[in-house]
Amino acid sequence: MHVTVSGKTEAVLFDFNGVIIDDERVHLELFQDVLSRHGVELDEDVYWREFLGMDDRGAFAGAWTQAFGQPPGEEHLTGMIREKAALYRKRLESGLPLYEGAVNLIRALSSRLPMGIVSGALRDEIRRTLQIAGLEDSFRFIVSAEDTLRGKPDPEGYRIGFDLLKQSGFSGTPGDVLVIEDSVQGVEAAQSAGMRTFAVGHTYPLPALSRADRVFPHIRTIRPEDILNPSDKTNA
């Protein structure tokens, strides 16, 4: 399938989990760990099919509702989110890998385009990873789980990201913004916000990501010029 990407990229928004940091399976394991303590067994296939791409709130609420027929109370839900965050911090400090090529691509682009992160992860998790990788100055802002009421595939996060770009002096339109995502839900969210999308096949099979403007097998295969000069390019 060949899809032509038109328009010039004036800004880039990155998803985080599954695009920059290789931790999607870590999140699955932690969801399973926390939920099992509360009497819920989360099936791996169900997670990949239904909850990947959601923020912690959406995934916990969804798994709990499937198990018990009703969502958890707010206090209970907040407690599970905190449990998982504490476990994730321990895993992060022990070392979670970044995808090969992610750091080089981010550094190559950061001096040429305004960039931000739009993610369902918690802000402290994102910030700490960027600090460890020496990338904290590469992004003008972070939109995290704390900033949205609705997670992906809802476009709220990307609309907030566009507003923050405008506040930083960006004069383009949503169509001038390129989003790099790894999930079907993320691609849908970005496109619903009027943005163009590159998808990387870190998490989903490539055919599942065919709605994206371009699909790459891995972030290391995206060249800066693919982003800076996207006209007349086709799916990788």
Salt bridges, closest charged atoms under 4 A:
ASP15 OD1 - LYS152 NZ 2.93
ASP23 OD2 - HIS27 NE2 3.07
GLU29 OE1 - ARG91 NH2 3.39
ASP33 OD1 - ARG37 NE 3.15
GLU44 OE2 - ARG25 NH2 2.76
GLU50 OE2 - ARG49 NH2 3.51
ASP56 OD1 - LYS84 NZ 3.08
GLU74 OE2 - ARG57 NH2 2.98
GLU83 OE1 - ARG37 NH1 3.48
GLU83 OE2 - HIS38 NE2 2.79
GLU93 OE2 - ARG128 NE 2.86
GLU100 OE1 - ARG220 NH1 3.38
ASP147 OD2 - ARG123 NH2 2.32
ASP154 OD2 - ARG150 NE 3.11
GLU156 OE1 - ARG150 NH2 3.78
GLU181 OE2 - LYS152 NZ 2.66
GLU225 OE2 - ARG223 NH1 3.75
ASP226 OD1 - ARG214 NH1 3.37
ASP226 OD1 - ARG223 NH2 2.75
